[in-house]
């Protein structure tokens, strides 16, 4: 397939804002530059090219809107048999499908290729925030829930929204509807709101906050993993602070439903090559990702199970009926 697009090409070099004839594969990041889906497309695409899994650089197209729904609808409605297309996906994708956030669309309308890393959930405050720990923040929220606002890179009721609600419900707090949440198109926008003082905290994923953490703009007061994340050992887990919540965001890809099994297996093999590479291991460590590899035919079944679980959880906490 040969198309003329304005896009960013990763791998051999960087071409921005130039119309070029391309026949290479394309990765859609369903959010603005700087967030987790953008990270997935750019890092996986670059490594695929660098290790020779693909012959040409993979172009990245940012398609923000409706918490990933715009891209999902685009793939289903217009690109259903495009063998050259991959799309960044995560736990946020399955959460929104579970909650019918994509206007009746379902997980079986695409093919989930696999996940090769888990992005630990985090709770973040601005560097000048008065809250030094997760328990301090949650205690303040419980004392005056209407006075606090979280920002996240998912829609209302999405995976980022669920994280603080899970934490609060573990402490016995049940008025989850009182917690204000602003859903934005990507973690970078959510951090900007928090650093600017427009929200009290950001709920997101480690890969979205690393740059802001290194620049000193924020503090991560909890990581939502079983153990501290390699490379970020100074950040305590929620479990260490007495709140038993683990919430990780798998990072992976889906492709259009109507491609052949050979195409599905080809992308699964390419993704597995990335997972096995030293470059991906270095990328995971540099960006706070934990190992999580589930590639190929079993992954759709895994996603179906996650969708069912999140749907029930969302009903339990009153996010959906």
Beta strands, then each sheet from edge to edge (+ up, - down):
strand 1: 3-6
strand 2: 8-10
strand 3: 19-22
strand 4: 26-29
strand 5: 58-62
strand 6: 85-90
strand 7: 110-126
strand 8: 149-152
strand 9: 180-183
strand 10: 201-205
strand 11: 218-223
strand 12: 248-256
strand 13: 289-290
strand 14: 294-295
sheet 1: 1+ 3-
sheet 2: 2+ 5- 4- 6- 12+ 7- 10+ 8+ 9+
sheet 3: 2+ 5- 4- 6- 12+ 7- 11+
sheet 4: 2+ 5- 4- 6- 12+ 7- 13+
sheet 5: 2+ 5- 4- 6- 12+ 7- 14+
end
